[in-house]
Amino acid sequence: MVFSSITFLFFFLPAVLLLYHVSGKKTRNALLLAASLFFYSWGEGVYAMLMVISIIINYGGGLLVAGRRPAAGRRLFLVLSVALNLLILGFFKYAHFITDNLNLVLSSCGLPALELAPVRLPIGISFFTFQALSYIIDVYRRKEIPQKNIINLALYISLFPQLIAGPIVRYNQIADEIENRSATMNDLSEGIQRFLFGLSKKILLANPLAAIADKIFMLPETELTMPLAWLGALCYTLQIYFDFSGYSDMAIGLGRMFGFHFPENFNYPYISASIREFWRRWHISLSSWFKDYLYIPLGGSKSGSIRTYINLLIVFLLCGFWHGASWTFIVWGLYHGFFLVLERTPLGAIAGRLWSPLRILLTFLLLMFGWVIFRSDTLPGALHYMGVMAGGGQKGFDASILSFYLDSKACFEIFMALLLALPLYPWLRCLKQSLLRRWSGTIKLAVSASVHLAQLLFFAAISYFAVISLAAGVYNPFIYFRF
């Protein structure tokens, strides 16, 4: 079950909200846990048992690593808990990748290939595994007290709003709210607005952009031209942002409806003036996870330049591998790691003195090429696509082909996506506050009422168009199947 579906919007969510708000405080966690397991079981079936196993492992692991035994014993239980989590993730996500690459080596040596039965990737396994790991490690570091109520820990790991697409929520960020929270009318109102905003980003922008990008990326190599390649790269660059940030908005909004305050996950990443800044704005919960649980333990930037460069490359190699079991993801991670290293050299310092809009444009172009690697199925395919973007293999251009993808609706959607990738909403919020400070009395009330009416009409409009789009069966891909 996904958020952008009729089943979720009109059946599951209203039922859970109603039951939650009429139930007592003592039963709300059990109710949300049951709803979360049902939500996951809807699409994953027997794989829901995998999550139950993860809950049991991390519940027991948390209690064992927090014991008063000698440090060596605590460390042993930490290693075992982390290893079991990674073993589950590794088998379901990377077994075929490892087997396929090992078979290439075996075949070159004339040895028989290994056979492995099909293994389906459970949705969200990367997200809930990293959440569980952060809990275990923080308990070991004495930053958190182990959760003795298994229902509460199970709720943290399986909470449906952020289960399948993040953000990656640390235990310490919601530990108090798991134990004691209240969902006020303001929380419910703010949560609904945030959810609708995210839903509209997914349905009204990401989905139509995905339709264009997917068609272009599936073209035979002989039919791909430079303008089409740039259009496909631009559409995918915008699609993945509005899809991913839209799901994060929906997750944050859903959390607010139930009294949880999840961390922000995106902060207008396409206005970044460097790759380093991009990773402070893009998928913030993931980049901070890798920083706290991998980069800093490796030594961070405290052991000299060379060691810092190695640490960055290791982190982004694993960041790429976390996204998927494919060489394209690994190379995408190293691609970002390379530019992060480059920005720390004298060449990066020179680039940092360029005009700010030029640095933003150059960063955006680098990100587009990176997303081509991320989106491509194979490395040769990615290299060919980027070569066409650079003008290689061009055999002339027929404008009528481009018009096949760019009708007036598509042009409007791309324009709105580019506009909304800018911090327009914060600017409007500041303008509203400025206007309210400027006036007082009747005028202030009139301005405030007008703003609230405009917001109401805006959310009514985007809700209407999003719902009719879903009802019409528009293209609605779920890109997290790959993660």
Stockholm file with secondary structure:
# STOCKHOLM 1.0

chainA/1-483         MVFSSITFLFFFLPAVLLLYHVSGKKTRNALLLAASLFFYSWGEGVYAMLMVISIIINYGGGLLVAGRRPAAGRRLFLVLSVALNLLILGFFKYAHFITDNLNLVLSSCGLPALELAPVRLPIGISFFTFQALSYIIDVYRRKEIPQKNIINLALYISLFPQLIAGPIVRYNQIADEIENRSATMNDLSEGIQRFLFGLSKKILLANPLAAIADKIFMLPETELTMPLAWLGALCYTLQIYFDFSGYSDMAIGLGRMFGFHFPENFNYPYISASIREFWRRWHISLSSWFKDYLYIPLGGSKSGSIRTYINLLIVFLLCGFWHGASWTFIVWGLYHGFFLVLERTPLGAIAGRLWSPLRILLTFLLLMFGWVIFRSDTLPGALHYMGVMAGGGQKGFDASILSFYLDSKACFEIFMALLLALPLYPWLRCLKQSLLRRWSGTIKLAVSASVHLAQLLFFAAISYFAVISLAAGVYNPFIYFRF
#=GR chainA/1-483 SS CCSSSHHIIIIIHHHHHHHHHHSCHHHHHHHHHHHHHHHHHHHHGGGHHHHHHHHHHHHHHHHHHTSSSCHHHHHHHHHHHHHHHHHHHHHHHHHHHHHHHHHHHHHHTTCCCCCCCCCCCCTTHHHHHHHHHHHHHHHHTTSSCCCCCHHHHHHHHHCGGGTTTCCCCCHHHHHHHHHSCCCCHHHHHHHHHHHHHHHHIIIIIIHHHHHHHHHHHTSCGGGCCHHHHHHHHHHHHHHHHHHHHHHHHHHHHHHHHTTCCCCCCCSCGGGCSSHHHHHHHSSHHHHHHHIIIIIHHHTTTSSCHHHHHHHHHHHHHHHHHHHCSSHHHHHHHHHHHHHHHHTTSHHHHHHTTSCHHHHHHHHHHHHHHHHHHHHCSSHHHHHHHHHHHTTTTCCCCCHHHHHHHCCHHHHHHHHHHHHHTSSHHHHHHHHHHHHHHHCCHHHHHHHHHHHHHHHHHHHHHHHHHHHHHHHTTCCCCCGGGGC
#=GC SS_cons         CCSSSHHIIIIIHHHHHHHHHHSCHHHHHHHHHHHHHHHHHHHHGGGHHHHHHHHHHHHHHHHHHTSSSCHHHHHHHHHHHHHHHHHHHHHHHHHHHHHHHHHHHHHHTTCCCCCCCCCCCCTTHHHHHHHHHHHHHHHHTTSSCCCCCHHHHHHHHHCGGGTTTCCCCCHHHHHHHHHSCCCCHHHHHHHHHHHHHHHHIIIIIIHHHHHHHHHHHTSCGGGCCHHHHHHHHHHHHHHHHHHHHHHHHHHHHHHHHTTCCCCCCCSCGGGCSSHHHHHHHSSHHHHHHHIIIIIHHHTTTSSCHHHHHHHHHHHHHHHHHHHCSSHHHHHHHHHHHHHHHHTTSHHHHHHTTSCHHHHHHHHHHHHHHHHHHHHCSSHHHHHHHHHHHTTTTCCCCCHHHHHHHCCHHHHHHHHHHHHHTSSHHHHHHHHHHHHHHHCCHHHHHHHHHHHHHHHHHHHHHHHHHHHHHHHTTCCCCCGGGGC
//
